Amino acid sequence: MDTTLTPSIQFDPISLSSLKSVINIYQNRSSKNFVQDRNISQLSHDFGLPLSVALCENRVVGYAFVTINEREEPEINSYWEKEFYSIEAEQDLKIHAEETCHSLFKDAPARSIKIQNAAAKLSSWLQVCN
């Protein structure tokens, strides 16, 4: 397993067991951008495709995800629980996610399409599971 360490925060690839925590962080990320009764079936484009998680004492405290930007290029972003965010940790998590992205989607010319398809399939699967 590819694991990277920063003081007290560990970075791991996303797993099925961490997905619920990722969804909770996504839904709680900002009260101004979040409708309180939103559920999994209302995940938006900015949820993206989660790739890596930040863990503190085995608790998911942040995650990095890939979306496709306006130029049709992959873009890595992250959401965090406020008290665990730092620029250094965010950079380390994004590097971990970028490495994960490149290992999962090796074909550069088709990368954006494959990421969009994977994100759509994940979103559909989460809606069915809800």
C-alpha positions in Angstrom: 0.0 0.0 0.0 1.3 3.4 -0.9 1.3 5.5 2.2 2.9 9.0 2.8 3.4 10.6 6.2 3.3 14.2 7.4 3.5 15.0 11.1 0.4 13.2 12.6 -1.4 13.0 9.3 -1.2 9.9 7.0 -2.2 9.9 3.4 -3.7 6.8 1.8 -5.6 5.9 -1.4 -9.4 6.1 -1.1 -11.0 2.9 0.0 -14.6 1.8 0.3 -14.4 2.0 4.0 -13.4 5.7 3.9 -16.1 6.7 1.4 -18.8 7.6 3.9 -16.4 9.9 5.7 -15.5 11.5 2.4 -19.1 12.1 1.7 -19.6 13.7 5.1 -16.7 16.0 4.6 -18.0 17.0 1.2 -21.5 17.7 2.6 -20.2 19.7 5.5 -17.6 21.7 3.7 -19.4 25.0 3.5 -22.7 26.1 4.9 -23.1 28.8 2.1 -22.6 26.2 -0.7 -24.5 23.4 1.0 -28.2 22.8 1.3 -28.8 21.3 4.7 -31.2 18.6 3.4 -28.8 17.5 0.6 -28.3 13.8 0.5 -26.0 11.5 -1.5 -28.3 11.6 -4.5 -27.6 15.3 -4.9 -23.8 15.1 -5.2 -22.7 17.7 -7.7 -19.9 17.9 -10.2 -17.5 19.4 -7.6 -17.6 16.1 -5.7 -15.4 14.8 -8.5 -13.6 11.4 -8.2 -12.1 11.0 -4.7 -8.5 9.6 -4.9 -6.7 10.0 -1.6 -7.6 10.6 2.1 -5.9 12.3 4.9 -6.1 10.4 8.2 -5.4 11.5 11.7 -5.5 8.7 14.3 -7.3 6.5 11.7 -10.0 9.2 11.2 -10.6 10.7 7.7 -10.0 14.4 8.1 -9.6 15.4 4.5 -9.7 14.0 1.0 -8.3 14.9 -2.5 -10.3 14.4 -5.7 -10.0 15.0 -9.3 -12.4 17.0 -11.5 -12.1 18.1 -15.1 -11.7 21.8 -15.5 -13.0 24.2 -18.3 -9.9 23.3 -20.4 -10.9 19.6 -20.3 -7.8 18.9 -18.1 -7.7 16.9 -14.8 -7.5 19.2 -11.7 -6.7 17.9 -8.2 -8.5 19.7 -5.3 -9.2 18.8 -1.7 -11.7 19.4 1.1 -10.7 19.2 4.8 -12.2 19.3 8.3 -11.3 22.9 9.2 -9.2 22.1 12.3 -6.9 19.7 10.3 -6.2 21.9 7.3 -2.7 23.3 6.7 -1.1 24.3 3.4 1.7 21.8 3.9 -0.8 18.9 4.5 -2.9 20.0 1.5 0.1 20.0 -0.8 1.2 16.5 0.4 -2.3 15.2 0.0 -2.6 16.6 -3.5 0.8 15.1 -4.5 -0.5 11.7 -3.2 -3.7 12.1 -5.2 -1.9 13.1 -8.3 0.4 10.0 -8.1 -2.7 7.9 -7.6 -4.5 9.5 -10.6 -1.5 8.9 -12.9 -1.3 5.3 -11.8 -5.0 4.7 -12.3 -5.3 6.6 -15.6 -2.1 6.0 -17.4 -3.3 6.8 -20.9 -2.8 10.6 -21.0 -4.8 11.3 -24.2 -7.9 9.5 -22.8 -7.4 10.5 -19.1 -10.0 13.2 -18.9 -12.7 11.1 -20.5 -11.9 8.1 -18.2 -11.9 10.3 -15.1 -15.3 11.8 -16.1 -16.7 8.3 -16.7 -15.4 7.0 -13.4 -16.8 10.0 -11.5 -20.2 9.5 -13.2 -20.2 5.8 -12.3 -19.3 6.5 -8.7 -22.0 9.1 -8.4 -24.6 6.7 -9.9 -23.5 3.9 -7.6 -23.8 6.1 -4.6 -27.3 7.2 -5.6 -28.4 3.6 -5.9 -26.8 2.7 -2.6 -28.5 5.5 -0.8 
